[in-house]
Amino acid sequence: MFVVVGVTGGIAAYKAVQLVRLLVQEGHEVHVVPTDDALRFVGLPTWEAISRNPVTTSVHDDVPKVRHVALGQAADLVIVAPATANTLAKMAAGLADDLLGTTLLATTAPVVVAPAMHTEMWRHKATVANLTTLRARGVHVIGPEDGELTGGDRGPGRMSEPDAILGAAYGALAAGDLAGLRVVVSAGGTREPIDPVRYLGNRSSGRQGVAVALAAAGRGADVLLVAANIDSGVLAAASAHPRVRIATVTTTAQLQAAMEDAAPERDVVVMAAAVADYRVADVADRKLTKEDAAGPGRTLELVENPDILAGLVAARRDGQTVVGFAAETPDEGETLVDRGRRKRARKGVDLLAVNEVGWGIGFERDDNALVVIDAADRIAAEAHGTKREVAEALWDAILAARGS
Ligand code: CTP
């Protein structure tokens, strides 16, 4: 998961070091966004070393990468620990005068705050009102605990312990608009062996499918990601997500078995994987050599693979939504939407997400553009942006198609 940890200016900042450490140990990609005040308690090198990522506090750093919103957009989860009374007030007002403020305004991920302050500040009507506002906006609040405070005084105000904050954060991930939904998403591209060292494959990196899985998990769904030959770097964020389980497959037959096994107990089935349409008829059990070829060329006999999606559509149960993907290069005089409508009807899916591909378009890139066609041939969504943004739009369309 991509986790942003906002750290604000309170003595409990030292405990946030342990929180960041726990998140990194659990395999998450962690970006720390301290306020300037927080750096008076714990210095920047500590945050960089512990998170293993560069740390900045200003909206004027890394401008070409639009860092002031990029972190918030990429986040699967945002934790603010400690959250001072001042920060809670700024959050309630929607202020964006530093990197943490812009990040919080730019994110759609669950936000968890762990307040820490003196009891008088915690009980002040202003703080109470700010928390009411934040809770009403869906912000999750953990703590503070009752106990000894920095001045030797006692009362509610101590920041919760790092493992409790982590538990609350994982709990918050289950609270989105897809909470309770069980989904299976296939991603990547299948490979068909030719001999022990060669295969027929395609250029799908799996990024879009992984983004679809992570977007669902971020909105509370329980996700099974069936990953066909996806680079471990691309898979990393999903591997560490507590709401994503990963099953890895290589060939179309394995993908089919995994999907047919999972689909009956899933509410939504998304086939984002690029499936090899053909496999080699006779897979050699020894490496093929030029010497054993009959002439200067070689012919491989291919047999057609089953259409996995067709099988899933045929077995679709009441209340289940089946979504296909199609990567198309439209012919001249034909639009992507026309082509998508025909394929949606042919495939019988509830929704078909269509994107244009060609040399240098669509594959192995961070951006994507999709048109989603629904069962009434309407355009249910049209999105372009990062693969995550496109994935969010797809889930909006899936929810709309399910009538929820
Ligand atoms: N698909 C599948 N099994 C196959 C081929 C495709 O489940 N053997 C799924 C893909 O995962 C995708 C959808 O079907 O969700 C459309 O894939 P595409 O390759 O466009 O479909 P084809 O029927 O192979 O269409 P074309 O003839 O245009 O290649």
Residues whose N, C-alpha, C, O or C-beta is under 5 A from the ligand:
A	BS01	CTP	M271 A272 A273 A274 V275 A276 D277 N305 P306 D307 I308 L309 G324 F325 A326 A327
